[in-house]
Each structure stands twice: as C-alpha cells, then as structure tokens.
C-alpha cells in the first residue's frame, strides 16, 4: 500500500513538473540571437527597441529574415533603414503579427495586419503552393521555431513596408 501511495504521489508531482519543463523558456529574441543566422534582424530589433519580441508575453508570430535575406537588400537601403530609428521600427514591426501561427495555419489565415504603426502598411498575405509557404514575396525557409512568447518563421526575403514619401521643404 505504501508503495502504491509513493508511486501515485510521484506521478502527481512529476507530471505537472514535466509539463512545465516542456514549455519553451526562451523568448523569440533569445532564440533569434542563439540561432546565429538572424544577426542582422536582431540588430534591427535592437535599433528599433522592439520590446514585444524581447520580453512581452505575446503571443506573436515573427517572420524573421535570415542574414542571407538582408544580404539581398541594396546597401544604401539597408543603411537608410539601420540609420533611422523610426524606419527601423517600421521595418521591424512589419515582420511581426499578433497571435501564434504555425505554417499549417497560414493558408486559412490568408492575410493579417502587422504591428507596423505606419498607416500605409498593408497586411501580410500568405500562400501555399505544394509544400511551400510564402508571406508576401518571401519563402518560409525555417518554419515553426517555437518560443515562450510565440513562434518564429524564418524567411528568405526582407519585408519592406511602404515608406512615407520624404518631406519636401
């Protein structure tokens, strides 16, 4: 009888502890930093001071361009983005949507507004052709990287929101 009680007690204690331990503990930001091939995007998030990805609960889905995706951006465009905090914030937020969406959810979702504060920012559009998923013109190359505050979808192209025209004096 004592053995049965001891086993039952262990099960009652260990199962919830196991479930807690199974939850991802790193944030989206932590996972991007650790992955190694999202360093330019991490720099953009730092420049834009995007707290949602760093510490907020979420859930969020982040379409994170790889370093190879940033290498395709013309150097003068990348410099303009990284040198201007407001532009950096718009570009960073254009890669983030509220909610946690795995790639299998995207065809049903079809489109979603981003956290980009620019009024001109259009929603992201999702498509599936065969086994490939895209967001706007970017292919999802590393899907469903789960974090404590959402999910990361690695993409091969930087998403640039429509920019407001420069002010003329």
mmCIF file of the C-alpha atoms, coordinates in Angstrom:
data_MODEL
# 
_entry.id   MODEL 
# 
loop_
_atom_site.group_PDB 
_atom_site.id 
_atom_site.type_symbol 
_atom_site.label_atom_id 
_atom_site.label_alt_id 
_atom_site.label_comp_id 
_atom_site.label_asym_id 
_atom_site.label_entity_id 
_atom_site.label_seq_id 
_atom_site.pdbx_PDB_ins_code 
_atom_site.Cartn_x 
_atom_site.Cartn_y 
_atom_site.Cartn_z 
_atom_site.occupancy 
_atom_site.B_iso_or_equiv 
_atom_site.pdbx_formal_charge 
_atom_site.auth_seq_id 
_atom_site.auth_comp_id 
_atom_site.auth_asym_id 
_atom_site.auth_atom_id 
_atom_site.pdbx_PDB_model_num 
ATOM 1   C CA . UNK A 1 1   ? 0.000  0.000  0.000   1.00 0.00 ? 1   UNK A CA 1 
ATOM 2   C CA . UNK A 1 2   ? 2.830  2.424  0.913   1.00 0.00 ? 2   UNK A CA 1 
ATOM 3   C CA . UNK A 1 3   ? 4.491  1.708  -2.428  1.00 0.00 ? 3   UNK A CA 1 
ATOM 4   C CA . UNK A 1 4   ? 1.279  2.495  -4.319  1.00 0.00 ? 4   UNK A CA 1 
ATOM 5   C CA . UNK A 1 5   ? 0.893  5.786  -2.423  1.00 0.00 ? 5   UNK A CA 1 
ATOM 6   C CA . UNK A 1 6   ? 4.527  6.679  -3.092  1.00 0.00 ? 6   UNK A CA 1 
ATOM 7   C CA . UNK A 1 7   ? 4.145  5.940  -6.824  1.00 0.00 ? 7   UNK A CA 1 
ATOM 8   C CA . UNK A 1 8   ? 0.892  7.893  -7.021  1.00 0.00 ? 8   UNK A CA 1 
ATOM 9   C CA . UNK A 1 9   ? 2.489  10.837 -5.214  1.00 0.00 ? 9   UNK A CA 1 
ATOM 10  C CA . UNK A 1 10  ? 5.453  10.799 -7.617  1.00 0.00 ? 10  UNK A CA 1 
ATOM 11  C CA . UNK A 1 11  ? 3.114  10.777 -10.608 1.00 0.00 ? 11  UNK A CA 1 
ATOM 12  C CA . UNK A 1 12  ? 1.065  13.668 -9.228  1.00 0.00 ? 12  UNK A CA 1 
ATOM 13  C CA . UNK A 1 13  ? 4.231  15.703 -8.607  1.00 0.00 ? 13  UNK A CA 1 
ATOM 14  C CA . UNK A 1 14  ? 6.306  14.755 -11.656 1.00 0.00 ? 14  UNK A CA 1 
ATOM 15  C CA . UNK A 1 15  ? 3.711  15.070 -14.434 1.00 0.00 ? 15  UNK A CA 1 
ATOM 16  C CA . UNK A 1 16  ? 2.954  18.773 -13.794 1.00 0.00 ? 16  UNK A CA 1 
ATOM 17  C CA . UNK A 1 17  ? 6.677  19.449 -13.330 1.00 0.00 ? 17  UNK A CA 1 
ATOM 18  C CA . UNK A 1 18  ? 7.374  17.714 -16.639 1.00 0.00 ? 18  UNK A CA 1 
ATOM 19  C CA . UNK A 1 19  ? 4.715  19.760 -18.393 1.00 0.00 ? 19  UNK A CA 1 
ATOM 20  C CA . UNK A 1 20  ? 6.202  22.979 -17.057 1.00 0.00 ? 20  UNK A CA 1 
ATOM 21  C CA . UNK A 1 21  ? 9.675  21.940 -18.158 1.00 0.00 ? 21  UNK A CA 1 
ATOM 22  C CA . UNK A 1 22  ? 8.370  21.065 -21.641 1.00 0.00 ? 22  UNK A CA 1 
ATOM 23  C CA . UNK A 1 23  ? 7.327  24.677 -22.244 1.00 0.00 ? 23  UNK A CA 1 
ATOM 24  C CA . UNK A 1 24  ? 9.897  26.714 -24.178 1.00 0.00 ? 24  UNK A CA 1 
ATOM 25  C CA . UNK A 1 25  ? 11.590 29.168 -21.842 1.00 0.00 ? 25  UNK A CA 1 
ATOM 26  C CA . UNK A 1 26  ? 13.423 31.354 -24.334 1.00 0.00 ? 26  UNK A CA 1 
ATOM 27  C CA . UNK A 1 27  ? 11.740 34.317 -25.934 1.00 0.00 ? 27  UNK A CA 1 
ATOM 28  C CA . UNK A 1 28  ? 11.613 34.948 -29.665 1.00 0.00 ? 28  UNK A CA 1 
ATOM 29  C CA . UNK A 1 29  ? 14.503 37.377 -29.243 1.00 0.00 ? 29  UNK A CA 1 
ATOM 30  C CA . UNK A 1 30  ? 16.595 34.835 -27.295 1.00 0.00 ? 30  UNK A CA 1 
ATOM 31  C CA . UNK A 1 31  ? 16.024 32.184 -29.967 1.00 0.00 ? 31  UNK A CA 1 
ATOM 32  C CA . UNK A 1 32  ? 16.924 34.551 -32.809 1.00 0.00 ? 32  UNK A CA 1 
ATOM 33  C CA . UNK A 1 33  ? 20.165 35.541 -31.063 1.00 0.00 ? 33  UNK A CA 1 
ATOM 34  C CA . UNK A 1 34  ? 21.072 31.915 -30.387 1.00 0.00 ? 34  UNK A CA 1 
ATOM 35  C CA . UNK A 1 35  ? 20.279 30.724 -33.922 1.00 0.00 ? 35  UNK A CA 1 
ATOM 36  C CA . UNK A 1 36  ? 23.243 32.605 -35.368 1.00 0.00 ? 36  UNK A CA 1 
ATOM 37  C CA . UNK A 1 37  ? 21.871 33.330 -38.857 1.00 0.00 ? 37  UNK A CA 1 
ATOM 38  C CA . UNK A 1 38  ? 19.478 36.144 -37.843 1.00 0.00 ? 38  UNK A CA 1 
ATOM 39  C CA . UNK A 1 39  ? 22.075 38.611 -36.529 1.00 0.00 ? 39  UNK A CA 1 
ATOM 40  C CA . UNK A 1 40  ? 21.119 41.465 -38.872 1.00 0.00 ? 40  UNK A CA 1 
ATOM 41  C CA . UNK A 1 41  ? 17.467 41.100 -37.867 1.00 0.00 ? 41  UNK A CA 1 
ATOM 42  C CA . UNK A 1 42  ? 18.485 41.038 -34.185 1.00 0.00 ? 42  UNK A CA 1 
ATOM 43  C CA . UNK A 1 43  ? 20.449 44.270 -34.803 1.00 0.00 ? 43  UNK A CA 1 
ATOM 44  C CA . UNK A 1 44  ? 17.349 45.766 -36.422 1.00 0.00 ? 44  UNK A CA 1 
ATOM 45  C CA . UNK A 1 45  ? 15.232 44.764 -33.398 1.00 0.00 ? 45  UNK A CA 1 
ATOM 46  C CA . UNK A 1 46  ? 17.827 46.334 -31.092 1.00 0.00 ? 46  UNK A CA 1 
ATOM 47  C CA . UNK A 1 47  ? 17.932 49.544 -33.150 1.00 0.00 ? 47  UNK A CA 1 
ATOM 48  C CA . UNK A 1 48  ? 14.125 49.705 -33.180 1.00 0.00 ? 48  UNK A CA 1 
ATOM 49  C CA . UNK A 1 49  ? 13.919 48.810 -29.466 1.00 0.00 ? 49  UNK A CA 1 
ATOM 50  C CA . UNK A 1 50  ? 11.214 46.229 -30.150 1.00 0.00 ? 50  UNK A CA 1 
ATOM 51  C CA . UNK A 1 51  ? 10.247 45.226 -26.613 1.00 0.00 ? 51  UNK A CA 1 
ATOM 52  C CA . UNK A 1 52  ? 7.447  42.890 -27.723 1.00 0.00 ? 52  UNK A CA 1 
ATOM 53  C CA . UNK A 1 53  ? 9.890  40.358 -29.085 1.00 0.00 ? 53  UNK A CA 1 
ATOM 54  C CA . UNK A 1 54  ? 12.376 40.808 -26.260 1.00 0.00 ? 54  UNK A CA 1 
ATOM 55  C CA . UNK A 1 55  ? 10.217 40.347 -23.176 1.00 0.00 ? 55  UNK A CA 1 
ATOM 56  C CA . UNK A 1 56  ? 6.451  40.686 -23.662 1.00 0.00 ? 56  UNK A CA 1 
ATOM 57  C CA . UNK A 1 57  ? 4.276  37.601 -23.241 1.00 0.00 ? 57  UNK A CA 1 
ATOM 58  C CA . UNK A 1 58  ? 2.697  37.660 -26.672 1.00 0.00 ? 58  UNK A CA 1 
ATOM 59  C CA . UNK A 1 59  ? 1.866  35.508 -28.387 1.00 0.00 ? 59  UNK A CA 1 
ATOM 60  C CA . UNK A 1 60  ? 3.473  36.886 -31.540 1.00 0.00 ? 60  UNK A CA 1 
ATOM 61  C CA . UNK A 1 61  ? 4.471  35.418 -34.868 1.00 0.00 ? 61  UNK A CA 1 
ATOM 62  C CA . UNK A 1 62  ? 7.694  36.878 -36.224 1.00 0.00 ? 62  UNK A CA 1 
ATOM 63  C CA . UNK A 1 63  ? 8.683  36.485 -39.870 1.00 0.00 ? 63  UNK A CA 1 
ATOM 64  C CA . UNK A 1 64  ? 12.432 36.727 -39.360 1.00 0.00 ? 64  UNK A CA 1 
ATOM 65  C CA . UNK A 1 65  ? 14.647 37.373 -42.388 1.00 0.00 ? 65  UNK A CA 1 
ATOM 66  C CA . UNK A 1 66  ? 17.902 35.444 -42.391 1.00 0.00 ? 66  UNK A CA 1 
ATOM 67  C CA . UNK A 1 67  ? 21.241 37.195 -42.746 1.00 0.00 ? 67  UNK A CA 1 
ATOM 68  C CA . UNK A 1 68  ? 21.257 35.967 -46.372 1.00 0.00 ? 68  UNK A CA 1 
ATOM 69  C CA . UNK A 1 69  ? 17.932 37.784 -46.888 1.00 0.00 ? 69  UNK A CA 1 
ATOM 70  C CA . UNK A 1 70  ? 19.459 41.037 -45.628 1.00 0.00 ? 70  UNK A CA 1 
ATOM 71  C CA . UNK A 1 71  ? 22.435 40.496 -47.949 1.00 0.00 ? 71  UNK A CA 1 
ATOM 72  C CA . UNK A 1 72  ? 19.993 40.845 -50.889 1.00 0.00 ? 72  UNK A CA 1 
ATOM 73  C CA . UNK A 1 73  ? 18.917 44.330 -49.749 1.00 0.00 ? 73  UNK A CA 1 
ATOM 74  C CA . UNK A 1 74  ? 20.804 47.117 -51.577 1.00 0.00 ? 74  UNK A CA 1 
ATOM 75  C CA . UNK A 1 75  ? 23.461 48.516 -49.208 1.00 0.00 ? 75  UNK A CA 1 
ATOM 76  C CA . UNK A 1 76  ? 22.114 52.088 -49.402 1.00 0.00 ? 76  UNK A CA 1 
ATOM 77  C CA . UNK A 1 77  ? 18.610 50.865 -48.482 1.00 0.00 ? 77  UNK A CA 1 
ATOM 78  C CA . UNK A 1 78  ? 19.924 48.821 -45.566 1.00 0.00 ? 78  UNK A CA 1 
ATOM 79  C CA . UNK A 1 79  ? 21.974 51.799 -44.362 1.00 0.00 ? 79  UNK A CA 1 
ATOM 80  C CA . UNK A 1 80  ? 18.895 54.050 -44.510 1.00 0.00 ? 80  UNK A CA 1 
ATOM 81  C CA . UNK A 1 81  ? 16.896 51.511 -42.501 1.00 0.00 ? 81  UNK A CA 1 
ATOM 82  C CA . UNK A 1 82  ? 19.564 50.957 -39.864 1.00 0.00 ? 82  UNK A CA 1 
ATOM 83  C CA . UNK A 1 83  ? 20.471 54.666 -39.517 1.00 0.00 ? 83  UNK A CA 1 
ATOM 84  C CA . UNK A 1 84  ? 16.928 55.881 -38.805 1.00 0.00 ? 84  UNK A CA 1 
ATOM 85  C CA . UNK A 1 85  ? 15.226 54.570 -35.660 1.00 0.00 ? 85  UNK A CA 1 
ATOM 86  C CA . UNK A 1 86  ? 11.709 55.330 -36.952 1.00 0.00 ? 86  UNK A CA 1 
ATOM 87  C CA . UNK A 1 87  ? 12.310 53.476 -40.231 1.00 0.00 ? 87  UNK A CA 1 
ATOM 88  C CA . UNK A 1 88  ? 13.979 50.612 -38.360 1.00 0.00 ? 88  UNK A CA 1 
ATOM 89  C CA . UNK A 1 89  ? 10.928 50.365 -36.082 1.00 0.00 ? 89  UNK A CA 1 
ATOM 90  C CA . UNK A 1 90  ? 8.522  50.311 -39.047 1.00 0.00 ? 90  UNK A CA 1 
ATOM 91  C CA . UNK A 1 91  ? 10.518 47.598 -40.825 1.00 0.00 ? 91  UNK A CA 1 
ATOM 92  C CA . UNK A 1 92  ? 10.897 45.523 -37.637 1.00 0.00 ? 92  UNK A CA 1 
ATOM 93  C CA . UNK A 1 93  ? 7.198  45.768 -36.748 1.00 0.00 ? 93  UNK A CA 1 
ATOM 94  C CA . UNK A 1 94  ? 6.235  44.881 -40.327 1.00 0.00 ? 94  UNK A CA 1 
ATOM 95  C CA . UNK A 1 95  ? 7.684  41.428 -39.613 1.00 0.00 ? 95  UNK A CA 1 
ATOM 96  C CA . UNK A 1 96  ? 5.529  40.849 -36.504 1.00 0.00 ? 96  UNK A CA 1 
ATOM 97  C CA . UNK A 1 97  ? 1.869  39.888 -36.244 1.00 0.00 ? 97  UNK A CA 1 
ATOM 98  C CA . UNK A 1 98  ? -0.193 39.374 -33.099 1.00 0.00 ? 98  UNK A CA 1 
ATOM 99  C CA . UNK A 1 99  ? -1.011 35.752 -32.338 1.00 0.00 ? 99  UNK A CA 1 
ATOM 100 C CA . UNK A 1 100 ? 0.837  32.472 -32.710 1.00 0.00 ? 100 UNK A CA 1 
ATOM 101 C CA . UNK A 1 101 ? 0.507  30.974 -36.198 1.00 0.00 ? 101 UNK A CA 1 
ATOM 102 C CA . UNK A 1 102 ? 2.214  27.798 -37.292 1.00 0.00 ? 102 UNK A CA 1 
ATOM 103 C CA . UNK A 1 103 ? 2.774  27.383 -41.055 1.00 0.00 ? 103 UNK A CA 1 
ATOM 104 C CA . UNK A 1 104 ? -0.148 24.962 -41.295 1.00 0.00 ? 104 UNK A CA 1 
ATOM 105 C CA . UNK A 1 105 ? -2.428 27.820 -40.098 1.00 0.00 ? 105 UNK A CA 1 
ATOM 106 C CA . UNK A 1 106 ? -1.344 30.307 -42.781 1.00 0.00 ? 106 UNK A CA 1 
ATOM 107 C CA . UNK A 1 107 ? -3.429 29.181 -45.792 1.00 0.00 ? 107 UNK A CA 1 
ATOM 108 C CA . UNK A 1 108 ? -6.596 29.527 -43.726 1.00 0.00 ? 108 UNK A CA 1 
ATOM 109 C CA . UNK A 1 109 ? -5.434 32.876 -42.308 1.00 0.00 ? 109 UNK A CA 1 
ATOM 110 C CA . UNK A 1 110 ? -4.791 34.273 -45.838 1.00 0.00 ? 110 UNK A CA 1 
ATOM 111 C CA . UNK A 1 111 ? -3.699 37.707 -44.562 1.00 0.00 ? 111 UNK A CA 1 
ATOM 112 C CA . UNK A 1 112 ? -3.029 39.526 -41.316 1.00 0.00 ? 112 UNK A CA 1 
ATOM 113 C CA . UNK A 1 113 ? -2.233 43.052 -40.183 1.00 0.00 ? 113 UNK A CA 1 
ATOM 114 C CA . UNK A 1 114 ? 1.204  43.584 -38.738 1.00 0.00 ? 114 UNK A CA 1 
ATOM 115 C CA . UNK A 1 115 ? 2.250  45.648 -35.726 1.00 0.00 ? 115 UNK A CA 1 
ATOM 116 C CA . UNK A 1 116 ? 3.748  48.239 -38.102 1.00 0.00 ? 116 UNK A CA 1 
ATOM 117 C CA . UNK A 1 117 ? 2.463  51.656 -36.990 1.00 0.00 ? 117 UNK A CA 1 
ATOM 118 C CA . UNK A 1 118 ? 2.638  53.131 -40.493 1.00 0.00 ? 118 UNK A CA 1 
ATOM 119 C CA . UNK A 1 119 ? -0.888 53.656 -41.788 1.00 0.00 ? 119 UNK A CA 1 
ATOM 120 C CA . UNK A 1 120 ? 0.248  52.748 -45.293 1.00 0.00 ? 120 UNK A CA 1 
ATOM 121 C CA . UNK A 1 121 ? 1.464  49.305 -44.200 1.00 0.00 ? 121 UNK A CA 1 
ATOM 122 C CA . UNK A 1 122 ? -0.540 46.664 -45.970 1.00 0.00 ? 122 UNK A CA 1 
ATOM 123 C CA . UNK A 1 123 ? -1.422 43.327 -44.362 1.00 0.00 ? 123 UNK A CA 1 
ATOM 124 C CA . UNK A 1 124 ? 0.858  40.387 -44.940 1.00 0.00 ? 124 UNK A CA 1 
ATOM 125 C CA . UNK A 1 125 ? -0.552 37.854 -47.397 1.00 0.00 ? 125 UNK A CA 1 
ATOM 126 C CA . UNK A 1 126 ? 0.032  34.125 -47.018 1.00 0.00 ? 126 UNK A CA 1 
ATOM 127 C CA . UNK A 1 127 ? 0.005  31.469 -49.725 1.00 0.00 ? 127 UNK A CA 1 
ATOM 128 C CA . UNK A 1 128 ? 0.771  27.796 -50.025 1.00 0.00 ? 128 UNK A CA 1 
ATOM 129 C CA . UNK A 1 129 ? 1.820  26.126 -53.240 1.00 0.00 ? 129 UNK A CA 1 
ATOM 130 C CA . UNK A 1 130 ? 2.596  22.454 -52.915 1.00 0.00 ? 130 UNK A CA 1 
ATOM 131 C CA . UNK A 1 131 ? 4.607  22.108 -49.739 1.00 0.00 ? 131 UNK A CA 1 
ATOM 132 C CA . UNK A 1 132 ? 5.964  25.676 -49.825 1.00 0.00 ? 132 UNK A CA 1 
ATOM 133 C CA . UNK A 1 133 ? 4.591  28.540 -47.792 1.00 0.00 ? 133 UNK A CA 1 
ATOM 134 C CA . UNK A 1 134 ? 5.133  32.224 -48.536 1.00 0.00 ? 134 UNK A CA 1 
ATOM 135 C CA . UNK A 1 135 ? 4.462  35.514 -46.809 1.00 0.00 ? 135 UNK A CA 1 
ATOM 136 C CA . UNK A 1 136 ? 4.173  38.304 -49.380 1.00 0.00 ? 136 UNK A CA 1 
ATOM 137 C CA . UNK A 1 137 ? 7.150  37.584 -51.676 1.00 0.00 ? 137 UNK A CA 1 
ATOM 138 C CA . UNK A 1 138 ? 9.237  35.722 -49.064 1.00 0.00 ? 138 UNK A CA 1 
ATOM 139 C CA . UNK A 1 139 ? 9.580  31.969 -48.773 1.00 0.00 ? 139 UNK A CA 1 
ATOM 140 C CA . UNK A 1 140 ? 9.350  30.453 -45.317 1.00 0.00 ? 140 UNK A CA 1 
ATOM 141 C CA . UNK A 1 141 ? 12.636 28.553 -45.136 1.00 0.00 ? 141 UNK A CA 1 
ATOM 142 C CA . UNK A 1 142 ? 12.755 27.660 -41.427 1.00 0.00 ? 142 UNK A CA 1 
ATOM 143 C CA . UNK A 1 143 ? 9.214  27.115 -40.097 1.00 0.00 ? 143 UNK A CA 1 
ATOM 144 C CA . UNK A 1 144 ? 7.707  26.844 -36.633 1.00 0.00 ? 144 UNK A CA 1 
ATOM 145 C CA . UNK A 1 145 ? 10.541 27.780 -34.264 1.00 0.00 ? 145 UNK A CA 1 
ATOM 146 C CA . UNK A 1 146 ? 8.558  27.879 -31.018 1.00 0.00 ? 146 UNK A CA 1 
ATOM 147 C CA . UNK A 1 147 ? 9.437  30.350 -28.261 1.00 0.00 ? 147 UNK A CA 1 
ATOM 148 C CA . UNK A 1 148 ? 7.894  31.212 -24.910 1.00 0.00 ? 148 UNK A CA 1 
ATOM 149 C CA . UNK A 1 149 ? 6.154  34.271 -26.369 1.00 0.00 ? 149 UNK A CA 1 
ATOM 150 C CA . UNK A 1 150 ? 5.225  32.980 -29.823 1.00 0.00 ? 150 UNK A CA 1 
ATOM 151 C CA . UNK A 1 151 ? 6.711  31.441 -32.920 1.00 0.00 ? 151 UNK A CA 1 
ATOM 152 C CA . UNK A 1 152 ? 9.367  32.382 -35.471 1.00 0.00 ? 152 UNK A CA 1 
ATOM 153 C CA . UNK A 1 153 ? 9.038  31.703 -39.182 1.00 0.00 ? 153 UNK A CA 1 
ATOM 154 C CA . UNK A 1 154 ? 12.425 32.127 -40.874 1.00 0.00 ? 154 UNK A CA 1 
ATOM 155 C CA . UNK A 1 155 ? 12.106 33.824 -44.277 1.00 0.00 ? 155 UNK A CA 1 
ATOM 156 C CA . UNK A 1 156 ? 14.453 34.403 -47.218 1.00 0.00 ? 156 UNK A CA 1 
ATOM 157 C CA . UNK A 1 157 ? 13.471 38.000 -48.060 1.00 0.00 ? 157 UNK A CA 1 
ATOM 158 C CA . UNK A 1 158 ? 13.241 41.198 -46.010 1.00 0.00 ? 158 UNK A CA 1 
ATOM 159 C CA . UNK A 1 159 ? 9.701  42.588 -45.963 1.00 0.00 ? 159 UNK A CA 1 
ATOM 160 C CA . UNK A 1 160 ? 9.765  46.348 -46.522 1.00 0.00 ? 160 UNK A CA 1 
ATOM 161 C CA . UNK A 1 161 ? 6.599  48.264 -45.662 1.00 0.00 ? 161 UNK A CA 1 
ATOM 162 C CA . UNK A 1 162 ? 5.521  51.104 -47.945 1.00 0.00 ? 162 UNK A CA 1 
ATOM 163 C CA . UNK A 1 163 ? 7.502  54.126 -46.799 1.00 0.00 ? 163 UNK A CA 1 
ATOM 164 C CA . UNK A 1 164 ? 6.051  57.573 -46.451 1.00 0.00 ? 164 UNK A CA 1 
ATOM 165 C CA . UNK A 1 165 ? 7.497  59.947 -49.067 1.00 0.00 ? 165 UNK A CA 1 
ATOM 166 C CA . UNK A 1 166 ? 10.197 62.259 -47.757 1.00 0.00 ? 166 UNK A CA 1 
ATOM 167 C CA . UNK A 1 167 ? 9.051  65.709 -46.647 1.00 0.00 ? 167 UNK A CA 1 
ATOM 168 C CA . UNK A 1 168 ? 9.703  68.452 -49.160 1.00 0.00 ? 168 UNK A CA 1 
ATOM 169 C CA . UNK A 1 169 ? 10.733 71.814 -47.652 1.00 0.00 ? 169 UNK A CA 1 
# 
